[in-house]
Amino acid sequence: MSGLLTYLRKVPAVAVLAGAAWFVGSAAAVAQPVAAPALGGAESFAVLAGTSVANTGTATISGDVGVDAGGTVTGITAAMLAAGSSLHVGDAVAAQAHRDATTAYNDLAGRTCPALNDKTGLTLGTGGTVPSLATGVYCFEGDAPLAGMLTLTGTGPWIFQIAGVLTVAPGASVVAPIVA
């Protein structure tokens, strides 16, 4: 996926910032009260992009899928969408969601990452050195690898500011509490 990629889940609130794109510990991590950004029309989207969305495998997607005006969606069919989910290709719903996602992105990018929450050079998950993270803002000056299971604790949100690429190893997962 390229362009402004937004991977949003209503529950739990996990946001991932990677370079110009979106996606979403050690005992020294700083738990902090953090407000979730307003998502507006982007809240119902599981996948939202500015220019293109491409899928090359099987998938079941719970949430809307969309791309802004002039964009393309390939490899995703209506049969892959869970009940209540919709495909929006360049329509008014996708355009508004994209504008709202950009506003949320700018909010998240402006959040302060405490020095103790800088995870640069560490691997998230049980396959690395950071098996769990509390609510807060976390940052990576480069790539952010995820291996094994990362457990998120607290009530969220968990915000990841990644200057490089989020790399997810095969079989990796993120487990978070259900936040009402």
N, C-alpha and C positions, 0 to 999 in steps of 0.2 A: 504494500500500500504506500502511496506517496502523497505529497501535499500535506495539508494540515490533517493529520490522522488523529482521530479522537476515539479512544476506547473508553466508554463510559458505562458504568454499571450503577444502577440506582442503589443497590444494596450488595455489598458494602461500598462505601465511598472511597475508592482508590483512584488516584490520578497519577499518571506518569507523564513526565515531560522529557522528551528526548530530542535534543537539538531543536530543529524547527518543527518537529512532529510530536504528537502525543502517543501515547499508548494508554499504568499504574501501577534482633540485633544484639549487638554486644551489650554488656551490662552498662557500658558508658553512655549509651544512647540517652538522649534527653526527651522524656515524654513531655508534651506541651499541649495546652488547649489550643486547638486549631479549628477554625470555622471552615466548613465545606463551602466551595464557591457556588454561586447561583448558576444553574445550568440552563434554565429557561427551556426553550424548545429542543435543546440537545439531550435533555434528561432521558427520553425514551429510546435513545440510540445505543446500540451495542457497538456499532462500527459506523464512523462518519468521516469522510475524507473530502479534501478540497478538489482533488483532480482525479484520483482513481482508487478503486478497491479491486483487488484480485485475490481469488481463492483458487488453490490448485488441488485441494483434497476434499474429503467428505467433511461436512460440518452440520451442526444444528445450532442455529443462532437464536438466542432468546433476547429480543429487542430489535428495534428498527435498524435497517442498514441504509445508508444514503451517501450521496455524493453531490457536491455543489453544481451549479449550472455549468454545462460544458464538460462535465466529468463522465467517467465510465465505470461500470460495475461489470466484472467478468467472473465467471465461475461460481456465481451465487444465483440460485433459482428460488422461486417461491416455496418449493418443497423443502428447502433447507431452513426456512424460517419457522420458528415455534408459533403456536397459536397466539394471535393478537399482535404479532410482529408484522412490519410492512417494509417494502422496498421502495425507496424514494430516490429516483435518479433525476437530478436537476430540477425538481419541482419546488414550489414555494415552501413546503415543509422543510426540505433539505436545506434550502437557502437560509431560512430563518435559524434553523438548528446550527448551521455553520457559523453564522454571525454570533449566535449565543455562545458557541464553543470557543470562538476566538476571544470573546470577552472573558470567559472563564480561564482560558489559557493565559491571557495577560495577567489576570489576578494571581494565578498560581505561580507564574514565572517571577512575579514580584515578591513572593513570600521569602522571608529570611530563613536560611538554613543555619541552625546553631552549629558551631565548630565541632562539637562532640557528635553531631549527626552526619558529618562528612564521611561517607563510606567508600571514597575513592580507593581503588585497588583491592577491595574486598568482594567476595562472592556471596550473594544472598542465598539463603536456604540451607537445608541440612547437608547439602553437598559442598558447602562452603564454610565461611567463618561467621556468618550472621544468620542464625537459624530463626530468630524472631525479632519483630520490631513493634514498639508501642506507637500509639497515635503520635503523629508529628510530621515535620518536613525533613526529608533526607536528600542528600545531594551526592552526585558523582561528578568529578571533574572530567572523566572520560567515560569509557564503557561501563555498563552495569550488568554483570553476569548473574543469572539465576539458575541454581542447580539444586535438585531435591525439592523439599517442601519448605516454603517460607511461611511462617505463622505470624499473622498480624494480631496484635492484642489491643484491648481498649475499645473505645466506641468510634474511632475514626474522626476525621479522615486521615489517611496515610498519603502523603504527597511525596513523589519522587521527582527530583529535578536532575535530569541526566544530560550531560553535555555531549555524550557519545551515543552509543547504541545499546538498547536493552536486548541482551542475548539470552534466550530461554532454552536451556538444555532439554533434550527429549525426556519426557516424563516429569518435568518440573511442574510444580503447582504452587498456588497461593491459597492459604486457608485463612479466612477472616470470620469474626463473629457476625451474626446477622444483626444489623442495626435497624431498629424500628423507626 
